[in-house]
Every structure is written in structure tokens, then in C-alpha cells.
């Protein structure tokens, strides 16, 4: 009688050990998936920061090379522009924000899954750009947005973004000696 009891106890111990092992494996799998997801998000965020810095530099080059053209851009109706990868031209769009469902977003094929937008604001009352002794400045906002599996809103497929702001004076920029 004692031997039958030992066999049943061994079976229960094996089932308990398998249950613990299953829970541990499930926990490890979740940790690995979370780690991979975080790594991908960080990679996308770093790429978006690079695209934003590149966009700001291109915008400053446009400003530095032809200030009157740049001033005219900041006075246009919308002041919202797209900047594709490897482009040195700001392409006007009608509304701020990325709106990929209707094709009006700033998501050039060679920048996917990112969208880069440059917004220009020529508001002399803007406190952020109130430069000492220079009452007028153009505020430049470069926004790079991207999409991933977490973006579930059909109206905002680009649910992640980074943004760089800068202020450029309307005076003539200095050239290097």
C-alpha cells in the first residue's frame, strides 16, 4: 500500500515541476518579446532623431542660401512643408500633422516608415523666438513621426514622433570669412 502512494506522489511532483517550468518559460518569452520591442522602438526613435536633425540642417541651409525665398516660405498660407529623404526642397502641404490615409502625409517612399514635416511660424509675438534686439524671428519646427504595431488609431497611423525647434532671425545670416 505504501508503494502505490509513492507512485501517485511522484506523478503530482512531476506535474507541479512541469507547471513551474511552463510558467518560467512563459515569463522568459514575455521578457524577450518586451526586450525586442523596446530595442526596435529605441532604434526607430534614434533614426527619427537623425532625420529631424537632418531636416533642421537642410532648412537652415535653405535659409542661409536664400533668405528672401525662406521669408516668402514662412509667409505662405499654410507654413507646413514636407521634406523627403535626400531632398533639399520644402514641399508645401495644406495642413499640419501627418495624414497618410488621404495621401497628404509627409511620408515619402524613401523615408518609410517615417514622415518628416517642417513647420514655419513667423509670429513676432512668439515668446520662444523673442531674440534680444531682434523683434522678429521665424520659428522652425521639424517633426518626424513613425508608425509601428502599436499605432491602432486609423486617424493617426503615426502615433510616435520626435520634434526639434529652432528660431531663425529674419536678418541676413552671416557668411563664413
Secondary structure, 3 states (H helix, E strand, C coil): CHHHHHHHHHHHHHHHHHHHHHHHHHHHHHHHHHHHHHHHHHHHHHHHHHHHHHHHHHHHHHHHHCHHHHHHHHCCCCCEEECCCCCCCCEEECCCCCCHHHCCCCCCHHHCCEEEEEEEECCCCCHHHCECCECCEEEEEEEEEECCCCCCCCCCCCCEEEEEEEEEECCCCCCCC
